[in-house]
Amino acid sequence: MAARRSKPSVYISVDIEADGPIPGPYSLLSLGASVAGVQGDDGFVPADPERRTFYRELRPISEEFVPEALAVSGLDRERLRREGPDPALALGQFTRWVREVSAETGAQPVMCGYPASYDWTFLYWYLIRFTGDSPFGHSGCLDMKTLYATKAGVPLRAVAKRAMPEALLPRRRHTHHALDDAVEQAELLINLMEWPGPGSSPR
């Protein structure tokens, strides 16, 4: 009897910028995404992280914000209050984009982040709150820190980019612009997926 083939996954690197620690009281202000590649039974096929991307800025949903968190992104919150699209519109556009990417690749979408916890918290909350659904389901999320810890055989709390082998690190800069950082993270994911482990370099 032939082995049953599983449906492939398309890995989508996502980065968000927000003005506080949790969604609801605080707002998601920008969202960037980049297709990193597809993994199936025959292995991982990387994509050009700059080819399939998505970026939107969003109108804040509350008056509360943490100045230090806002300063990280450099976004103009007052401008976004006046000109930013409604979150329902922006998240609806994002959902359609994810589904288009999934249909093109014939794969199930997986959100990837470094670390995924903060970005996933905002993304999933916003998707459910403003669209009623998530194209990733409730658990289609991959944390790159966990992936590295598993491959490197180190404790999760020991993981930091500065401790990674230089060959794994992206060539692109981390700018705190959501699209730039999503593309940078996609490059990191590609390197991690192709990395055999300690003592080796990505192909």
Secondary structure, 3 states (H helix, E strand, C coil): CCCCCCCCEEEEEEEEEECCCCECCECEEEEEEEEEEEEECCEEEECCCCCCEEEEECCCCCCCCCHHHHHHHCCCHHHHHHHCCCHHHHHHHHHHHHHHHHHHHCCEEEEEECCHHHHHHHHHHHHHHHHCCCCCCCCCEEEHHHHHHHHHCCCHHHCCHHHCCHHHCCCCCCCCCHHHHHHHHHHHHHHHHHCCCCCCCCC
